[in-house]
C-alpha cells in the first residue's frame, strides 16, 4: 500500500464551527465552535500542523466567545479560504472539518449553511460539489492529492426544512486529475440528525472522534483513517444499544471521478477497486423481457430499501423511489449506485424481494431464475432470503349501520388473514348499548383478543370519540379506555362511493408501493386551507395519502368531508380539548427533522392516547372490508 503520510508542514486545513446563524427564527446550536476549536487544537498540537496552515472560521454564540483568533464563518470567508487561498498553497494533504447544520438536497448533495445565511436566502457550502472541484484540475501542480473531510452535521432532507430557501450552488469543476483520493467521515447516515450535546457544549460525534485522534500524530491518523472510522462506528453502535445515541457515522472513500464512492476500506493508490459488478448487456436484455408490462407492485419501496441493506450500502435519504411508475428505471438507478464493500449488485436483491411477494407464481419463478443466472455469471455474492411479510395484527371490525336518528345495526367480524362473522345482532341499538355489547364481546372472547378495533361508521359519527369508550376489564367493576388497550381506527368505506372511490383506491395503491415515509405522503392542513376546493386539490395526484388536520371547531368536520371526497385514506385530527397548543406532529414524536412514518400511525396514536393526547385516526384500507350481510328486521 502506498505511503499516505504527509509532512505536517505540507498539511493544510479549513476548520469551521457555526453556532450563531442569521436565520430567523433562530436555529442556533451550542457546541460547534468549541468542537472546531478542539479539532484545530489537535491539528496544531499532537498532529504538528503549523498554525499558519490552519484557516479557523468560527461563529460562536455570544456566551461562548472564547477569544480564539479566527474569522466569522460567513460565505465570503469560507469561499475565499476554500477556493481562492488554499488551492494555491504548496501542500499534499488538506483537512476540512465542519460543525453546524447540514441538509441533503434531492440529488443527495450535502448543503452546509453559512453563518450569514437567512431563511429567505439560505446560502451554503455545497460540500459534495466542492469535493468534486478539489479532485479536478482546478487544483493544479500535483498539489493536495489527499483530502480528508470530517462533517459533524445532520444529513436531513431539505424538503423537511420548508422555511429555508436554499439557493442552487454548484462549483464548476475542471477535468478530473488522476491520483486524487478523498476520505469523508460523516457524523450521521442520510436522513439522520447528528446529536449536539448542549450540556457538554459538544457534538457527540466530534467528542467521540477526538478521543481516537487525541494521541495520534498526523502520519498515524492519516494512515489509519479507516481503522479510526470503524472504531467510532463501534462506539456509536454501543451507545445506540444503551439508548444514548441515535445516529450512525458513515465514511466514504472516493476513488473515481464519476462520484462513485466505496463504503469500505480502501485508502490507497494501488488502483484496486472493490465493489459490486454492474449488470451486463445480457442481464439488461433478459430483464427487459421480465419487466415488460409489469406494473409497480405493492412493497416496491420496501424491496428498494432492502437492496441497500443486503449490499451494506447507505440508502438515499429522501425515502422515495427514483421512479413512480417504471421498474426498469428503478433498476437503472440501483445499477448506477454500485461501488460498495459488498460484491452484490443492488438490482439482484431488489428483484429477489419483488419475487418473494409476487402473487404471480410464474413471474416469481422467472424473476428468481434471472437473479440466479445473473449472479452466477457476474460472480456476485450470495443473496439472503428476503424478510417475510410482517404478520397482520388480529382485528375486530365493528360496523354500525344507521336505523333512524339514534339507532344502529351492529355487526362484528374478526380478521386475521380472512374475515369471520362473529356477531349479528337482532335489534338496532343506540351507541351506549353498542359500547356495552362491544365490552361484553371483548371479555367473552379474551382468548382471541384483537390488537386493533376498526369502526366502520357513517361520516356523522366521526365526531364520536370511540377511542375513549370505557369497556370492562373482566375484573369486578374495573374499566379501561378502548384506545389505551387497542389500536382504534375509524373507517368510512360507505362514504367512498361514486367519484370518491377511484382516487381512494389509487392513493392506497400508491401508499403500498411507495411506503409511508415518502416526502409527499403526508399533507398538513390548517384552518386557512379548508375551503370548498379542498377535496379537488387533495385528489389531484396519487399523493398525499395522509392528512394531518391541524384545524379547529367546525372546520374539523369540513376538513374530514374534504378528506373523504378527495379520496384520502388516512387522516389524523385532534378531539376537542382545553389543551390545543401541542401540534399533532409533536404529539406523535414526528416534529421535523424527525420523519413521520404513516405505517406507524395506528401504534403511534395508541401510545399518544395513553399519554392523554386526544387524537383520532381515520385508516381506510379498501382491501380490508367485510362483505355486507343482510340486516335483521
C-alpha positions as CSV (number, residue, x, y, z in Angstrom):
1,X,0.0,0.0,0.0
2,X,1.3,3.5,-0.9
3,X,2.6,5.5,2.0
4,X,-0.1,8.0,2.8
5,X,1.9,10.1,5.2
6,X,2.1,13.8,4.6
7,X,4.6,16.1,6.4
8,X,2.8,18.4,8.9
9,X,4.3,21.4,7.2
10,X,2.7,20.3,3.9
11,X,-0.7,19.8,5.5
12,X,-3.3,22.5,5.5
13,X,-6.8,22.7,6.9
14,X,-10.1,24.5,6.8
15,X,-11.9,24.2,10.2
16,X,-15.4,25.7,10.6
17,X,-17.7,25.8,13.6
18,X,-21.1,27.6,13.4
19,X,-23.3,28.1,16.4
20,X,-24.9,31.5,15.6
21,X,-26.9,31.8,12.4
22,X,-28.6,34.9,10.9
23,X,-31.6,32.7,10.1
24,X,-34.8,33.8,11.9
25,X,-36.4,32.4,13.9
26,X,-33.1,31.3,15.4
27,X,-31.8,27.9,14.6
28,X,-28.7,28.3,16.8
29,X,-26.5,25.5,18.2
30,X,-24.4,25.2,21.4
31,X,-21.2,23.4,20.8
32,X,-19.9,23.5,17.2
33,X,-17.5,26.4,17.8
34,X,-15.9,24.6,20.7
35,X,-15.7,21.4,18.7
36,X,-14.0,23.2,15.8
37,X,-11.5,24.8,18.2
38,X,-10.7,21.4,19.8
39,X,-10.2,19.9,16.3
40,X,-7.9,22.7,15.3
41,X,-6.0,22.2,18.6
42,X,-5.4,18.6,17.7
43,X,-4.1,19.6,14.3
44,X,-1.7,22.2,15.6
45,X,-0.8,20.2,18.7
46,X,-0.4,16.4,18.5
47,X,-0.6,16.4,14.7
48,X,2.1,19.1,14.4
49,X,0.5,21.2,11.7
50,X,1.7,24.8,11.7
51,X,-0.9,27.2,12.9
52,X,-0.3,29.3,9.8
53,X,-1.6,26.4,7.7
54,X,-5.0,26.2,9.5
55,X,-7.9,28.5,8.4
56,X,-10.1,28.7,11.5
57,X,-13.6,30.1,10.9
58,X,-15.9,30.4,13.9
59,X,-19.3,31.9,14.6
60,X,-20.0,31.2,18.2
61,X,-22.9,32.2,20.4
62,X,-22.2,35.4,22.3
63,X,-21.9,33.5,25.6
64,X,-19.3,31.1,24.0
65,X,-16.9,33.8,22.8
66,X,-13.5,32.5,24.0
67,X,-11.1,35.0,22.4
68,X,-9.8,32.4,19.9
69,X,-8.2,34.0,16.9
70,X,-10.5,33.3,14.0
71,X,-12.7,34.8,11.3
72,X,-16.5,34.5,11.1
73,X,-17.9,31.6,9.1
74,X,-19.6,33.7,6.5
75,X,-20.0,32.8,2.9
76,X,-17.2,35.2,1.8
77,X,-14.7,33.9,4.3
78,X,-15.4,30.2,3.6
79,X,-15.3,30.5,-0.1
80,X,-12.2,32.7,-0.1
81,X,-10.4,30.1,2.0
82,X,-11.6,27.1,0.1
83,X,-11.5,28.2,-3.5
84,X,-9.0,31.1,-3.6
85,X,-6.5,30.7,-0.8
86,X,-5.9,27.1,-0.1
87,X,-5.8,25.7,-3.7
88,X,-2.7,27.8,-4.3
89,X,-0.8,26.6,-1.2
90,X,2.0,24.1,-1.7
91,X,0.6,21.2,0.2
92,X,-0.1,17.4,-0.1
93,X,-2.9,16.9,2.3
94,X,-6.0,19.0,3.1
95,X,-8.3,18.5,6.0
96,X,-11.8,20.0,6.0
97,X,-13.7,20.0,9.3
98,X,-17.2,21.4,9.5
99,X,-19.5,21.5,12.6
100,X,-23.0,23.0,12.2
101,X,-26.3,22.4,10.4
102,X,-26.4,20.2,7.3
103,X,-29.1,19.2,4.8
104,X,-29.3,16.9,1.8
105,X,-30.8,18.1,-1.4
106,X,-32.9,15.9,-3.7
107,X,-29.7,14.8,-5.6
108,X,-28.0,13.7,-2.3
109,X,-25.6,16.7,-2.2
110,X,-24.7,17.9,1.3
111,X,-25.5,21.6,1.9
112,X,-23.9,23.4,4.9
113,X,-25.5,26.8,5.6
114,X,-23.2,29.7,6.3
115,X,-23.4,31.8,9.4
116,X,-24.8,34.7,7.4
117,X,-27.4,32.6,5.6
118,X,-31.0,33.8,6.0
119,X,-34.3,31.9,5.9
120,X,-35.3,33.5,2.6
121,X,-31.8,33.2,1.1
122,X,-30.1,30.2,2.6
123,X,-26.6,30.5,1.2
124,X,-24.4,27.4,1.9
125,X,-21.4,25.4,1.0
126,X,-22.3,22.6,-1.3
127,X,-19.8,20.2,0.1
128,X,-20.4,17.5,-2.5
129,X,-19.8,19.8,-5.3
130,X,-16.8,21.3,-3.5
131,X,-15.1,17.9,-3.2
132,X,-15.6,17.3,-7.0
133,X,-14.0,20.7,-7.6
134,X,-11.0,19.8,-5.4
135,X,-10.5,16.5,-7.3
136,X,-10.3,18.4,-10.6
137,X,-7.5,20.3,-12.4
138,X,-8.8,23.4,-10.7
139,X,-6.1,22.4,-8.1
140,X,-3.0,22.2,-10.3
141,X,0.6,21.3,-9.9
142,X,0.1,18.0,-8.3
143,X,-1.0,19.6,-5.0
144,X,-3.3,18.1,-2.4
145,X,-3.6,14.6,-3.7
146,X,-5.2,13.6,-0.4
147,X,-8.3,15.3,1.1
148,X,-9.9,14.3,4.4
149,X,-13.3,15.7,5.2
150,X,-15.0,15.5,8.7
151,X,-18.6,16.6,8.8
152,X,-20.3,16.9,12.2
153,X,-23.7,17.9,10.9
154,X,-27.2,16.4,10.3
155,X,-27.9,14.9,6.8
156,X,-31.7,15.6,6.6
157,X,-33.8,16.3,3.5
158,X,-34.0,20.0,2.5
159,X,-37.7,19.4,1.9
160,X,-38.2,19.0,5.6
161,X,-36.8,22.4,6.2
162,X,-39.6,24.2,4.5
163,X,-38.9,27.6,5.9
164,X,-35.4,27.7,4.4
165,X,-34.9,29.0,0.9
166,X,-31.8,27.1,-0.4
167,X,-30.3,28.7,-3.4
168,X,-28.7,26.5,-6.1
169,X,-24.9,26.3,-5.7
170,X,-22.6,24.4,-8.0
171,X,-18.8,24.9,-8.4
172,X,-17.6,24.5,-11.9
173,X,-15.1,21.7,-11.7
174,X,-12.5,21.1,-14.4
175,X,-11.1,17.8,-15.7
176,X,-10.6,15.0,-13.2
177,X,-7.0,14.7,-12.1
178,X,-5.8,11.1,-11.7
179,X,-4.2,10.2,-8.4
180,X,-6.5,12.2,-6.1
181,X,-8.2,10.3,-3.2
182,X,-10.8,11.7,-0.8
183,X,-11.9,10.3,2.6
184,X,-15.1,11.6,4.1
185,X,-16.4,10.8,7.5
186,X,-20.0,11.9,8.3
187,X,-21.5,12.1,11.7
188,X,-24.7,10.5,10.5
189,X,-26.2,8.4,7.7
190,X,-28.5,10.1,5.2
191,X,-31.8,11.1,6.8
192,X,-30.3,11.2,10.3
193,X,-29.8,14.1,12.7
194,X,-26.4,14.5,14.5
195,X,-26.8,14.8,18.2
196,X,-25.4,18.0,19.7
197,X,-24.9,17.7,23.5
198,X,-25.7,21.2,24.6
199,X,-25.0,20.3,28.3
200,X,-21.3,19.5,27.3
201,X,-21.2,22.2,24.6
202,X,-20.0,19.5,22.2
203,X,-21.2,17.4,19.3
204,X,-21.4,13.7,20.3
205,X,-19.7,12.7,17.1
206,X,-16.7,15.1,17.4
207,X,-16.3,14.3,21.1
208,X,-16.1,10.6,20.2
209,X,-13.8,11.1,17.2
210,X,-11.3,13.3,19.2
211,X,-10.9,10.5,21.8
212,X,-9.5,8.4,19.0
213,X,-7.4,11.2,17.5
214,X,-6.0,13.0,20.5
215,X,-2.9,10.8,21.0
216,X,-2.2,10.1,17.3
217,X,0.4,12.1,15.3
218,X,-0.6,13.1,11.8
219,X,1.0,10.2,9.9
220,X,-0.7,7.6,12.1
221,X,-4.1,9.3,11.9
222,X,-3.9,9.6,8.1
223,X,-2.8,6.0,7.5
224,X,-5.3,4.6,9.9
225,X,-8.4,6.6,8.9
226,X,-10.4,3.5,8.1
227,X,-9.5,1.9,11.4
228,X,-10.4,5.1,13.3
229,X,-13.7,5.4,11.5
230,X,-14.6,1.8,12.3
231,X,-13.7,2.4,16.0
232,X,-16.0,5.5,16.0
233,X,-18.8,3.4,14.4
234,X,-18.4,0.7,17.0
235,X,-18.6,3.3,19.8
236,X,-21.9,4.6,18.4
237,X,-23.3,1.1,18.0
238,X,-22.7,0.6,21.7
239,X,-24.3,4.0,22.5
240,X,-27.3,3.2,20.3
241,X,-27.8,-0.1,22.1
242,X,-27.9,1.6,25.5
243,X,-30.1,4.5,24.3
244,X,-27.6,7.3,24.5
245,X,-27.2,7.8,20.7
246,X,-29.4,7.7,17.6
247,X,-27.0,8.3,14.7
248,X,-24.7,6.1,12.8
249,X,-21.5,7.7,11.5
250,X,-20.6,6.7,7.9
251,X,-17.4,7.0,5.8
252,X,-16.8,7.1,2.1
253,X,-13.7,6.8,0.1
254,X,-14.0,8.4,-3.4
255,X,-11.8,6.7,-5.9
256,X,-13.4,7.8,-9.1
257,X,-14.4,11.0,-11.0
258,X,-18.0,9.8,-11.6
259,X,-18.9,10.4,-8.0
260,X,-18.9,6.7,-7.1
261,X,-17.8,6.0,-3.5
262,X,-16.7,2.9,-1.7
263,X,-18.3,2.5,1.7
264,X,-15.4,0.2,2.6
265,X,-11.8,0.1,3.5
266,X,-9.6,1.2,0.5
267,X,-7.5,4.2,1.1
268,X,-4.6,3.7,-1.3
269,X,-3.2,4.4,-4.8
270,X,-2.9,0.7,-5.9
271,X,-5.7,1.1,-8.4
272,X,-7.7,-1.7,-6.9
273,X,-11.4,-1.0,-6.8
274,X,-13.6,-3.2,-4.6
275,X,-17.3,-3.3,-5.0
276,X,-20.1,-4.8,-7.0
277,X,-20.1,-5.5,-10.7
278,X,-22.7,-3.7,-12.9
279,X,-25.3,-5.6,-14.9
280,X,-24.1,-6.8,-18.3
281,X,-26.0,-6.4,-21.6
282,X,-27.4,-10.0,-21.3
283,X,-28.8,-9.2,-17.9
284,X,-30.5,-6.0,-19.2
285,X,-31.9,-7.8,-22.2
286,X,-33.4,-10.5,-20.1
287,X,-34.7,-8.0,-17.5
288,X,-36.4,-6.0,-20.3
289,X,-38.5,-9.1,-21.2
290,X,-39.1,-9.9,-17.5
291,X,-40.4,-6.4,-16.6
292,X,-42.4,-5.7,-19.8
293,X,-46.0,-4.9,-18.8
294,X,-45.2,-5.4,-15.2
295,X,-46.8,-2.7,-13.0
296,X,-45.2,-1.4,-9.9
297,X,-46.3,-3.9,-7.2
298,X,-47.0,-3.3,-3.6
299,X,-43.9,-3.2,-1.4
300,X,-41.7,-1.9,-4.2
301,X,-40.2,0.7,-1.9
302,X,-39.6,-1.9,0.8
303,X,-37.7,-4.0,-1.8
304,X,-35.7,-1.0,-2.9
305,X,-34.5,-0.2,0.7
306,X,-33.8,-3.9,1.4
307,X,-31.4,-4.0,-1.6
308,X,-29.2,-1.4,0.1
309,X,-29.3,-3.3,3.4
310,X,-28.1,-6.5,1.7
311,X,-25.3,-4.7,-0.2
312,X,-24.3,-2.8,3.0
313,X,-24.7,0.5,1.2
314,X,-26.3,3.7,2.5
315,X,-29.7,4.2,1.1
316,X,-30.8,7.6,-0.3
317,X,-32.1,9.9,2.4
318,X,-35.3,11.0,0.9
319,X,-37.4,7.8,1.4
320,X,-38.7,7.8,-2.1
321,X,-38.4,5.7,-5.2
322,X,-36.4,7.1,-8.2
323,X,-39.4,6.4,-10.5
324,X,-43.1,6.4,-9.7
325,X,-44.2,4.0,-12.5
326,X,-41.4,2.1,-14.1
327,X,-39.5,-0.8,-12.5
328,X,-36.8,-0.6,-15.2
329,X,-35.9,2.9,-14.1
330,X,-35.6,1.8,-10.5
331,X,-33.2,-1.0,-11.6
332,X,-31.2,1.5,-13.6
333,X,-31.0,3.8,-10.6
334,X,-29.8,0.8,-8.4
335,X,-27.2,-0.2,-11.0
336,X,-25.8,3.3,-11.1
337,X,-25.1,3.1,-7.3
338,X,-22.6,0.3,-7.4
339,X,-19.3,0.6,-5.6
340,X,-19.8,-0.8,-2.1
341,X,-17.8,-3.1,0.1
342,X,-20.2,-5.9,-0.9
343,X,-19.9,-7.6,-4.3
344,X,-23.7,-7.8,-4.7
345,X,-25.2,-5.7,-7.5
346,X,-28.1,-3.8,-5.9
347,X,-30.5,-4.9,-8.7
348,X,-30.3,-8.6,-7.6
349,X,-31.8,-8.3,-4.1
350,X,-34.3,-5.9,-5.4
351,X,-35.7,-8.3,-7.9
352,X,-35.4,-11.2,-5.4
353,X,-37.6,-9.3,-2.9
354,X,-40.2,-8.5,-5.5
355,X,-40.4,-12.1,-6.5
356,X,-40.9,-13.2,-2.9
357,X,-44.0,-11.0,-2.6
358,X,-45.5,-11.6,-6.1
359,X,-48.9,-13.1,-6.4
360,X,-48.0,-14.5,-9.8
361,X,-46.1,-17.8,-9.3
362,X,-44.9,-17.9,-12.9
363,X,-43.4,-14.4,-12.8
364,X,-41.8,-15.0,-9.4
365,X,-40.1,-18.2,-10.7
366,X,-38.9,-16.3,-13.8
367,X,-37.6,-13.5,-11.7
368,X,-35.7,-15.8,-9.3
369,X,-34.2,-17.6,-12.3
370,X,-32.9,-14.3,-13.7
371,X,-31.4,-13.4,-10.3
372,X,-29.6,-16.8,-10.1
373,X,-28.3,-16.8,-13.7
374,X,-27.1,-13.2,-13.4
375,X,-25.4,-13.7,-10.0
376,X,-23.5,-16.8,-11.2
377,X,-22.4,-15.2,-14.5
378,X,-21.2,-11.9,-12.8
379,X,-19.6,-13.8,-9.9
380,X,-21.7,-11.9,-7.4
381,X,-22.0,-12.9,-3.8
382,X,-24.9,-14.9,-2.4
383,X,-28.2,-13.2,-1.7
384,X,-30.0,-13.9,1.6
385,X,-33.7,-14.7,1.6
386,X,-35.9,-11.6,1.7
387,X,-37.7,-10.9,5.0
388,X,-41.1,-12.4,5.5
389,X,-44.1,-10.1,5.3
390,X,-44.9,-8.7,8.8
391,X,-47.9,-10.6,10.3
392,X,-51.1,-8.6,10.4
393,X,-52.5,-7.7,13.8
394,X,-55.7,-9.6,14.5
395,X,-58.5,-7.1,14.2
396,X,-62.1,-6.7,15.2
397,X,-64.3,-4.9,12.7
398,X,-67.3,-3.1,14.1
399,X,-69.9,-2.0,11.5
400,X,-72.6,0.5,12.5
401,X,-75.4,1.0,10.0
402,X,-77.9,3.7,10.8
403,X,-81.5,2.9,11.5
404,X,-83.4,6.1,12.2
405,X,-81.8,9.0,14.1
406,X,-80.1,7.5,17.0
407,X,-80.1,3.7,16.4
408,X,-77.7,1.4,14.6
409,X,-77.5,-2.1,13.5
410,X,-74.3,-3.7,14.9
411,X,-72.3,-6.3,13.1
412,X,-68.9,-7.7,14.2
413,X,-66.2,-9.5,12.2
414,X,-62.8,-10.8,13.3
415,X,-60.0,-10.7,10.8
416,X,-56.5,-12.3,10.6
417,X,-55.9,-13.4,7.1
418,X,-59.7,-13.8,6.4
419,X,-62.9,-12.4,7.7
420,X,-65.1,-14.3,10.1
421,X,-68.5,-13.0,11.2
422,X,-68.7,-13.1,15.0
423,X,-71.7,-11.1,15.7
424,X,-75.1,-10.1,14.1
425,X,-77.5,-8.5,16.5
426,X,-81.3,-8.9,16.2
427,X,-82.3,-5.3,17.0
428,X,-80.8,-1.9,16.3
429,X,-79.3,-0.2,19.4
430,X,-78.1,3.2,20.5
431,X,-74.4,4.0,21.0
432,X,-74.4,3.3,24.7
433,X,-75.8,-0.2,24.0
434,X,-73.2,-0.7,21.3
435,X,-70.5,0.2,23.9
436,X,-71.8,-2.3,26.4
437,X,-72.2,-5.0,23.8
438,X,-68.7,-4.5,22.5
439,X,-67.3,-4.6,26.0
440,X,-69.2,-7.9,26.7
441,X,-67.8,-9.4,23.4
442,X,-64.2,-8.5,24.3
443,X,-64.5,-10.0,27.8
444,X,-66.2,-13.2,26.5
445,X,-63.5,-13.6,23.7
446,X,-60.5,-12.6,25.7
447,X,-58.5,-15.6,24.4
448,X,-58.9,-14.2,20.9
449,X,-58.4,-10.5,21.8
450,X,-57.7,-8.3,18.8
451,X,-54.7,-5.9,18.5
452,X,-56.8,-3.4,16.6
453,X,-60.5,-2.4,16.6
454,X,-61.9,-0.9,13.4
455,X,-65.1,1.1,13.5
456,X,-67.0,1.2,10.1
457,X,-69.2,4.2,10.6
458,X,-71.1,6.9,8.7
459,X,-69.5,10.4,8.3
460,X,-71.5,12.0,11.1
461,X,-70.1,9.5,13.7
462,X,-66.5,10.7,13.1
463,X,-67.3,13.2,15.9
464,X,-67.8,10.4,18.4
465,X,-64.6,9.6,20.4
466,X,-64.9,5.8,20.2
467,X,-61.2,5.6,21.4
468,X,-62.2,6.9,24.8
469,X,-65.1,4.5,25.4
470,X,-64.8,2.7,28.7
471,X,-65.1,-1.1,28.5
472,X,-64.8,-3.7,31.3
473,X,-61.5,-5.4,32.0
474,X,-63.4,-8.5,33.4
475,X,-62.2,-7.8,36.9
476,X,-65.1,-6.6,39.1
477,X,-66.1,-3.1,38.0
478,X,-62.7,-2.1,36.6
479,X,-62.8,-0.5,33.1
480,X,-60.3,0.9,30.7
481,X,-60.3,3.3,27.7
482,X,-60.6,1.4,24.4
483,X,-57.8,3.5,22.7
484,X,-55.3,2.7,25.5
485,X,-55.6,-1.1,25.2
486,X,-56.1,-1.4,21.4
487,X,-55.2,0.4,18.2
488,X,-58.5,2.1,17.4
489,X,-59.2,3.3,13.9
490,X,-62.2,4.7,12.2
491,X,-63.4,3.7,8.7
492,X,-65.9,5.3,6.3
493,X,-66.0,2.9,3.3
494,X,-69.7,3.5,2.7
495,X,-68.8,7.2,2.1
496,X,-66.4,6.3,-0.7
497,X,-69.0,5.6,-3.3
498,X,-69.2,7.4,-6.7
499,X,-66.5,9.7,-7.8
500,X,-64.5,9.4,-4.5
501,X,-63.9,5.6,-4.9
502,X,-61.3,5.7,-7.7
503,X,-58.9,8.2,-6.1
504,X,-59.3,6.4,-2.7
505,X,-58.1,3.1,-4.2
506,X,-55.4,4.8,-6.3
507,X,-54.0,6.6,-3.3
508,X,-53.9,3.4,-1.2
509,X,-52.1,1.5,-4.0
510,X,-49.6,4.4,-4.2
511,X,-49.1,4.1,-0.4
512,X,-48.5,0.4,-0.5
513,X,-46.0,0.8,-3.4
514,X,-44.0,3.8,-2.2
515,X,-44.2,3.5,1.6
516,X,-45.2,5.8,4.3
517,X,-42.0,7.8,4.7
518,X,-42.1,9.3,1.2
519,X,-41.8,13.2,1.4
520,X,-45.1,13.6,-0.4
521,X,-47.1,11.1,1.6
522,X,-48.4,13.5,4.3
523,X,-50.2,16.8,3.9
524,X,-50.6,19.2,6.8
525,X,-53.9,21.2,6.9
526,X,-54.6,24.4,8.7
527,X,-57.8,26.3,9.2
528,X,-57.0,28.6,6.3
529,X,-56.6,25.6,4.0
530,X,-60.2,24.4,4.5
531,X,-62.2,25.6,1.5
532,X,-64.8,24.5,-1.0
533,X,-62.0,23.5,-3.3
534,X,-60.0,21.4,-0.8
535,X,-61.4,18.0,-2.0
536,X,-60.4,18.8,-5.6
537,X,-56.9,19.8,-4.5
538,X,-56.4,16.6,-2.5
539,X,-57.5,14.2,-5.3
540,X,-55.3,15.8,-8.0
541,X,-52.3,13.4,-7.6
542,X,-51.6,10.0,-6.2
543,X,-50.0,11.5,-3.1
544,X,-50.8,12.7,-0.5
545,X,-52.3,9.6,1.2
546,X,-52.4,11.1,4.7
547,X,-53.7,14.4,6.1
548,X,-52.8,15.9,9.5
549,X,-55.7,18.1,10.2
550,X,-54.5,20.9,12.4
551,X,-57.9,22.5,12.3
552,X,-60.3,23.8,14.9
553,X,-64.0,24.0,15.7
554,X,-66.5,23.4,12.8
555,X,-63.6,23.2,10.3
556,X,-62.8,19.7,11.6
557,X,-65.8,18.1,10.0
558,X,-65.4,20.3,6.9
559,X,-61.8,19.1,6.6
560,X,-62.9,15.4,7.1
561,X,-65.6,15.8,4.5
562,X,-62.9,17.0,2.0
563,X,-60.7,14.1,3.0
564,X,-63.4,11.6,2.1
565,X,-64.4,13.4,-1.1
566,X,-60.8,13.8,-2.1
567,X,-60.0,10.0,-1.7
568,X,-57.6,10.5,1.2
569,X,-57.5,7.1,3.0
570,X,-55.7,8.2,6.2
571,X,-56.2,11.3,8.4
572,X,-55.3,12.4,12.0
573,X,-57.2,15.1,13.9
574,X,-57.5,16.4,17.4
575,X,-60.6,15.8,19.5
576,X,-62.0,18.9,21.4
577,X,-59.7,19.6,24.3
578,X,-58.8,22.5,26.5
579,X,-55.1,22.0,25.7
580,X,-54.6,22.6,22.0
581,X,-51.2,24.1,21.9
582,X,-49.3,21.0,21.1
583,X,-49.2,20.1,17.4
584,X,-50.2,16.7,16.0
585,X,-46.6,16.1,14.9
586,X,-45.3,16.9,18.3
587,X,-47.8,14.6,20.0
588,X,-46.7,11.8,17.6
589,X,-43.0,12.5,18.2
590,X,-42.5,13.5,14.5
591,X,-41.5,17.1,14.7
592,X,-39.1,17.9,11.8
593,X,-36.4,16.8,11.2
594,X,-37.9,13.6,12.5
595,X,-39.7,11.7,9.8
596,X,-43.4,10.7,10.2
597,X,-43.9,7.1,9.1
598,X,-47.5,6.7,8.0
599,X,-47.4,3.0,8.6
600,X,-46.7,3.5,12.3
601,X,-49.7,5.8,12.9
602,X,-52.1,3.2,14.5
603,X,-49.5,2.2,17.0
604,X,-48.3,5.8,17.5
605,X,-51.8,7.1,18.2
606,X,-52.3,4.3,20.8
607,X,-49.1,5.5,22.6
608,X,-50.3,9.1,22.3
609,X,-53.7,8.3,23.8
610,X,-52.1,6.6,26.8
611,X,-50.3,9.9,27.3
612,X,-53.6,11.7,27.3
613,X,-53.2,13.1,23.7
614,X,-56.8,13.3,22.4
615,X,-56.2,12.3,18.8
616,X,-58.4,10.4,16.3
617,X,-57.3,8.3,13.3
618,X,-59.1,7.6,10.0
619,X,-57.5,4.5,8.5
620,X,-59.5,3.3,5.5
621,X,-57.9,0.3,3.7
622,X,-60.0,-0.5,0.7
623,X,-58.6,-4.1,0.7
624,X,-60.0,-4.8,4.2
625,X,-63.8,-4.5,4.1
626,X,-66.0,-7.4,5.2
627,X,-68.8,-8.4,2.9
628,X,-72.1,-6.8,3.7
629,X,-74.6,-9.3,5.2
630,X,-78.3,-8.8,5.2
631,X,-79.5,-6.9,8.3
632,X,-82.1,-8.4,10.7
633,X,-85.5,-6.8,10.6
